[in-house]
Amino acid sequence: MATTLSSNKQPTNHIDLHLLDQANQTIRALAHALRLDILSYIDKHPGTNVNSIYNALELEQSITSQHLRILRQAELVIYERQGKQILYTLNYSRLHSLQSAIKDFLK
């Protein structure tokens, strides 16, 4: 939230709705136990594909793909297409930024 001064020197508050929506998507992506399991698996197996994830976690392929889509939209994973496969790694930069923001918020 940004605070600005109007011409009469009274502070006015503005909410960045786009930023708020991005934060909401990220929090919702992290607020699911299965997605946390997927993130943990990708952390231990960087450059993995959807088949490895759903086999290791004993999930259906369609469910795994849906959760990966949510994680991609929240920019928590990075994906790279290699031929017919899509390989996933964690977006450590984004995750570290989130950890810092949460730590600052909790102080």
C-alpha positions in Angstrom: 0.0 0.0 0.0 1.4 3.4 -1.0 0.8 6.6 0.9 0.8 9.9 -0.9 0.1 13.5 0.1 -2.6 15.4 -1.6 -2.5 19.1 -2.2 -4.0 19.8 1.3 -1.1 17.7 2.8 -3.5 14.9 4.0 -2.1 11.4 3.5 -4.1 9.3 1.0 -3.8 5.6 0.9 -3.8 3.6 -2.4 -4.0 -0.1 -2.7 -2.2 -1.7 -5.7 -4.9 -4.2 -6.7 -2.6 -6.0 -9.1 0.1 -6.6 -6.4 -2.6 -7.7 -4.0 -4.0 -10.2 -6.5 -0.4 -11.6 -7.1 0.0 -12.0 -3.3 -3.3 -13.7 -3.1 -2.4 -16.2 -5.9 0.9 -16.9 -4.2 -0.6 -17.4 -0.7 -3.3 -19.7 -2.1 -0.7 -21.7 -4.0 1.3 -22.3 -0.8 -1.8 -23.0 1.3 -2.3 -26.6 0.0 -0.5 -29.6 1.5 -0.2 -31.4 -1.9 1.4 -28.4 -3.6 3.9 -28.2 -0.7 4.7 -31.9 -1.3 5.2 -31.1 -5.0 7.5 -28.2 -4.1 9.5 -30.4 -1.7 9.8 -33.1 -4.3 11.0 -30.6 -7.0 13.5 -29.2 -4.4 15.0 -32.6 -4.0 14.8 -33.5 -7.7 15.4 -30.3 -9.8 14.7 -30.6 -13.5 12.1 -33.2 -12.9 9.0 -33.9 -15.1 5.4 -34.4 -14.3 5.7 -38.2 -14.7 8.4 -38.4 -12.0 6.3 -36.2 -9.7 3.1 -38.1 -10.0 4.7 -41.5 -9.8 6.8 -40.6 -6.7 3.9 -38.9 -4.9 1.4 -41.6 -6.1 -1.0 -39.0 -7.6 -3.0 -38.9 -10.8 -1.3 -37.2 -13.7 -4.2 -34.8 -14.3 -4.2 -33.7 -10.6 -0.4 -33.2 -10.6 -0.6 -31.1 -13.8 -3.4 -29.0 -12.3 -1.3 -28.3 -9.2 1.8 -27.5 -11.3 -0.2 -25.0 -13.3 -1.1 -23.2 -10.1 2.5 -23.2 -9.0 3.6 -21.9 -12.4 1.0 -19.1 -12.2 2.3 -18.1 -8.8 5.8 -18.1 -10.2 6.9 -20.6 -7.6 8.3 -23.0 -10.2 10.3 -22.5 -13.4 9.6 -24.8 -16.3 11.6 -25.5 -19.4 10.4 -27.5 -22.4 12.7 -30.1 -23.7 11.1 -31.8 -26.6 7.8 -33.2 -25.4 8.7 -33.0 -21.8 8.4 -30.0 -19.4 11.1 -30.0 -16.7 10.4 -28.2 -13.4 12.7 -26.5 -10.9 11.9 -24.2 -8.0 12.1 -20.5 -8.4 14.4 -20.0 -5.5 14.6 -16.3 -6.0 10.9 -15.9 -5.6 10.8 -18.3 -2.7 13.6 -16.5 -0.9 11.8 -13.2 -1.4 8.6 -14.6 0.0 10.5 -15.9 3.1 12.0 -12.5 3.6 8.7 -10.8 3.3 7.0 -13.1 5.7 9.9 -12.7 8.3 9.6 -8.9 8.0 5.8 -9.1 8.4 6.1 -11.3 11.5 8.6 -8.9 13.2 
